Amino acid sequence: MENRSDSEMSPYLSLSAALSYGISSMAMVFINKAILIQYAHSMTLLTLQQLATSLLINLGQRMGYTKSGSLDMLTARKLLPISLFYNANVAFALASLKGVNIPMYIAIKRLTPLAVLVAGLFSGKGRPTTQVSLSVLLTAAGVIIAALGDFSFDLFGYGMALTSVFFQTMYLVLVEKSGAEDGLSSVEIMFYNSTLSLPFLLFLIIATGEFPNSISLLFAKSNSLYFLVILILSLVMGIVLNFTMFLCTIVNSALTTTIVGVLKGVGSTTLGFVLLGGVQVHALNVTGLVINTAGGVWYSYAKYRQKKNKPIKLMSDIEAHRK
C-alpha cells in the first residue's frame, strides 16, 4: 500500500505527535496529583512507572509487536547520558517543589524552550527562523510577567528548579540527536531510558529513605479499589507520556516538545483555577498567561508552516527513523 508523500503526511504527523504529547502530559498532572494525595512516595512511584514501561516493551517484543526488547551495550552506552539527564531532571524538579509553590514552579519550568533554543545555537544546529525566535522570546516574557504576579522567593528551591530546566534541556536535545542520527524509534529510546533508569532510581529510593516503607505502604493500600485504579492509570499514563514525549521530540524537535510543555502548563494552570480553587488571581498572572499562550500558538503556527514548506524527501519521517 503506497504511503502519502512526506510533504502531505509530515505536517499532520508532526501536529498529531505534538497534540498526543500535550494531552497525555496534561492528563498525567492530574492523575499523579490524585495518587500522590494517597501515596506520597514519588520516587518509588516513578520507579514503578519505569519498571512497568521496561517490562511492557519487553513483553511486546516477545509477542512480536515491537522490535525493542534486548539491550545492545553499544547503544546503551550512547543513551546512558539521556537516562541520567532524565532522572536528574525529575530528581531536581521534586526537590524544588519543597520550597517553591506550584505556580512559580510551572513558571520557571516554562523557561525550558529558551534554554533549548540557546543550546541549539551552541551545538551548531543553526539559527532558527525569525518567527520561531520571536515566539519563544514572547513565551518567555509571558513567563516572567506571570511570575511577577505570584512572587515568593526561596533561593534553594529556585536553584533546584533552574537546575531541573538545565537537565531537561540536555536530555531533550540528546533525544532529538539520537533519533535523527542513530535512527532510533521512540519505542527504542523509551525502552533504553526506562531500563537504564532502574539502577539509578533504586539507588535514590534507598538513599532518600523511601524504601522499604514505601513498599509496605503500597501493599497496605492495595486493598482499596480506588487506589488500585489510579495506580494502574498512573503506570499506564507513565508509559503513554514517555512514548509521546520521545515521539514528539524525534518527529518534530526538542524545542517543539518544550513549547508543547509550556502550553500544557497553561492548560493545567487554567484547569487548576477552575477545578481546585484556592488560588488568588492577579492581573499580572492573567496577562502573563495570555502572552505566554500567544507565544506558544505563534510558535506552533510558524513550525507548522516551516514543516509544510520543506522539500519532498524520498523517505517518510517514520521510515527514516526505523532501523
C-alpha positions in Angstrom: 0.0 0.0 0.0 1.5 3.3 -1.1 2.3 5.9 1.6 1.5 9.5 1.2 4.3 11.8 0.3 6.4 13.4 3.1 5.0 16.9 2.2 1.4 15.7 2.8 2.0 13.4 5.8 4.7 15.2 7.7 2.7 18.3 8.9 -0.1 16.1 10.1 2.2 13.6 11.7 4.0 16.5 13.5 0.8 18.0 14.7 -0.7 14.7 15.9 2.6 13.9 17.8 2.5 17.3 19.5 -1.2 17.0 20.4 -0.7 13.5 21.8 2.1 14.6 24.0 0.3 17.7 25.2 -2.9 15.8 26.1 -1.2 12.9 27.8 1.1 15.3 29.7 -1.8 17.3 31.0 -3.7 14.2 32.0 -0.6 12.9 33.8 -0.5 16.0 36.0 -4.0 15.4 37.4 -3.5 11.6 37.7 -0.3 12.0 39.6 -1.8 14.5 41.8 -4.7 12.1 42.6 -2.3 9.3 43.5 0.2 11.4 45.4 -2.6 12.5 47.7 -3.0 8.8 48.6 0.7 7.8 48.2 3.3 10.4 48.8 6.4 8.4 47.8 7.0 10.0 44.5 10.4 8.4 43.7 9.0 4.9 44.3 6.1 5.8 42.0 8.5 6.9 39.3 10.5 3.7 39.7 7.3 1.6 39.3 6.4 3.6 36.1 9.8 2.9 34.6 9.7 -0.7 35.6 6.2 -1.1 34.0 7.5 0.6 30.8 10.5 -1.7 30.5 8.5 -4.9 31.2 5.7 -4.0 28.8 8.1 -3.2 25.9 10.0 -6.4 26.6 6.7 -8.4 26.6 5.7 -6.7 23.3 9.0 -7.8 21.8 8.5 -11.4 22.8 5.0 -11.3 21.3 6.2 -9.7 18.1 4.6 -6.3 18.5 7.8 -4.3 18.9 11.4 -4.7 17.8 12.9 -3.5 21.0 13.4 -5.8 23.9 17.1 -6.7 24.2 19.8 -4.3 25.2 22.7 -3.6 22.9 25.6 -2.5 25.0 27.0 0.0 22.5 23.6 1.7 22.1 23.1 1.6 25.9 26.4 3.4 26.4 25.3 6.1 23.9 21.9 6.5 25.6 23.1 6.4 29.2 23.5 10.3 29.3 19.8 10.6 28.2 18.7 8.4 31.1 20.9 10.2 33.6 19.7 13.6 32.5 16.1 12.5 32.5 16.3 11.2 36.1 18.3 14.2 37.2 15.6 16.4 35.8 12.9 14.6 37.8 15.0 14.5 41.0 15.8 18.2 41.0 12.2 19.1 40.0 10.9 17.2 43.0 13.5 18.9 45.3 12.4 22.3 44.0 8.8 21.7 44.9 9.7 21.5 48.6 10.4 25.3 48.6 8.7 26.7 45.5 4.9 26.9 45.1 3.4 25.2 42.1 2.5 28.4 40.0 6.1 29.6 40.4 7.5 26.1 39.7 5.5 25.9 36.4 6.6 29.4 35.5 10.3 28.5 36.0 9.9 25.3 34.0 8.4 27.3 31.1 11.9 28.8 30.6 13.0 25.4 29.1 12.1 26.4 25.4 14.5 29.4 25.7 17.2 27.1 27.1 16.7 24.6 24.2 17.0 27.4 21.7 20.3 28.6 23.2 21.6 25.0 23.4 20.7 24.5 19.7 22.8 27.6 18.8 25.8 26.4 20.8 25.5 22.8 19.3 25.7 24.1 15.8 22.1 23.2 14.9 21.7 26.5 13.1 19.9 29.8 13.6 16.1 29.4 13.9 13.7 31.5 11.8 12.8 35.0 13.0 9.2 33.9 13.8 10.4 30.9 15.9 12.8 33.1 17.8 10.3 35.9 18.5 7.6 33.4 19.5 9.9 31.7 22.0 11.0 35.1 23.4 7.3 36.1 23.7 6.6 32.9 25.6 9.5 33.6 28.0 8.3 37.2 28.5 4.9 35.9 29.4 6.5 33.6 32.0 8.3 36.5 33.7 5.2 38.7 33.8 3.1 35.8 35.2 5.8 35.1 37.8 5.9 38.7 39.0 2.2 38.4 39.9 2.9 35.5 42.2 6.3 36.3 43.7 7.8 34.3 46.5 11.5 33.7 46.8 13.2 30.6 48.0 16.9 30.5 47.0 17.3 26.7 47.3 14.0 26.0 45.6 14.7 28.4 42.7 18.2 26.9 42.3 16.8 23.4 42.1 14.1 24.4 39.6 16.6 26.1 37.3 19.0 23.1 37.6 16.0 20.9 36.5 15.5 23.2 33.5 19.1 22.6 32.5 18.9 18.8 32.8 15.5 18.8 30.9 17.1 20.8 28.1 20.0 18.4 27.9 18.0 15.2 27.7 15.6 16.6 25.1 18.4 17.8 22.9 20.1 14.3 23.2 16.8 12.5 22.4 16.4 14.6 19.3 20.0 13.9 18.3 19.7 10.1 19.0 16.5 9.8 16.9 17.9 11.7 14.0 21.5 10.4 13.9 21.2 6.9 15.3 17.9 6.0 13.6 16.3 5.0 16.9 12.5 5.0 17.2 10.6 6.5 20.1 9.8 2.9 21.4 13.5 2.0 21.4 14.6 5.2 23.2 11.8 4.7 25.7 12.9 1.1 26.4 16.6 2.0 26.9 15.6 5.0 29.0 13.4 3.1 31.3 15.8 0.1 31.7 18.9 2.3 32.3 16.9 4.4 34.8 16.1 1.5 37.1 19.5 1.1 38.9 19.7 4.9 39.4 16.1 5.1 40.7 16.6 2.1 43.0 19.7 3.8 44.5 17.6 7.0 45.0 14.7 5.4 46.8 17.2 3.7 49.2 19.3 6.8 49.7 16.3 9.0 50.4 14.8 6.5 52.9 11.7 5.8 50.9 12.5 2.1 50.8 11.3 -0.2 52.4 8.4 1.9 54.0 7.1 2.9 50.5 6.7 -0.8 49.6 4.9 -1.6 52.9 2.5 1.3 52.4 1.9 0.2 48.8 0.8 -3.3 49.9 -1.3 -1.8 52.7 -3.2 0.5 50.3 -3.7 -2.3 47.7 -6.9 -3.3 49.5 -8.5 -0.1 48.2 -10.1 -0.4 44.7 -9.9 3.4 44.2 -6.1 3.3 44.9 -5.5 0.4 42.6 -7.4 2.1 39.8 -5.5 5.3 40.0 -2.2 3.4 40.5 -2.8 1.4 37.3 -3.8 4.6 35.5 -0.6 6.3 36.7 1.5 3.4 35.4 -0.2 3.3 32.0 -0.1 7.0 31.6 3.6 7.0 32.5 4.2 4.7 29.5 2.0 6.8 27.2 3.6 10.1 28.4 7.2 8.8 27.8 6.2 7.4 24.3 4.5 10.6 23.2 7.3 12.8 24.5 10.0 10.9 22.7 7.9 10.6 19.5 7.2 14.3 19.5 10.9 15.1 20.0 12.0 12.8 17.2 9.3 13.8 14.7 9.4 17.5 15.5 12.3 18.8 17.7 13.3 19.3 21.3 12.1 22.9 21.0 8.7 21.8 19.9 8.4 19.3 22.8 9.2 22.1 25.3 6.7 24.5 23.7 4.0 21.9 23.9 5.0 21.5 27.6 4.5 25.3 28.0 1.1 25.1 26.5 0.2 22.1 28.6 1.3 24.1 31.7 -1.1 26.9 30.7 -3.9 24.4 30.3 -3.1 22.7 33.6 -2.9 26.0 35.4 -6.3 27.1 33.9 -8.0 23.9 34.9 -6.4 24.2 38.3 -8.1 27.5 38.8 -11.4 26.0 37.9 -11.2 22.6 39.4 -9.0 23.1 42.5 -9.7 26.7 43.6 -7.8 28.3 46.4 -5.5 30.3 44.0 -5.7 34.1 44.1 -6.0 35.7 40.6 -3.7 38.7 39.9 -3.7 40.9 36.8 -0.1 40.1 36.2 -0.8 36.3 36.3 -3.6 36.6 33.7 -1.6 39.0 31.5 1.4 36.8 31.6 -0.5 33.6 30.8 -2.2 35.3 27.8 1.1 36.5 26.4 2.6 33.0 27.1 -0.2 31.3 25.3 0.0 33.7 22.3 3.7 33.0 22.0 3.0 29.2 22.0 0.3 29.5 19.4 2.5 31.7 17.2 5.4 29.2 17.5 3.1 26.3 16.6 1.9 28.0 13.5 5.4 29.0 12.5 6.7 25.5 12.9 3.7 24.0 11.0 4.3 26.3 8.1 8.0 25.6 8.1 7.4 21.8 8.1 4.8 22.1 5.3 7.1 24.1 3.1 10.0 21.6 3.4 11.1 20.0 0.1 9.8 16.4 -0.6 12.1 13.7 0.7 12.5 10.2 -0.7 11.5 8.6 2.6 8.9 9.4 5.1 9.8 10.6 8.6 8.7 7.3 10.0 10.7 5.2 7.6 13.8 7.4 8.2 13.7 6.7 11.9 13.3 2.9 11.6 16.3 0.7 12.0 
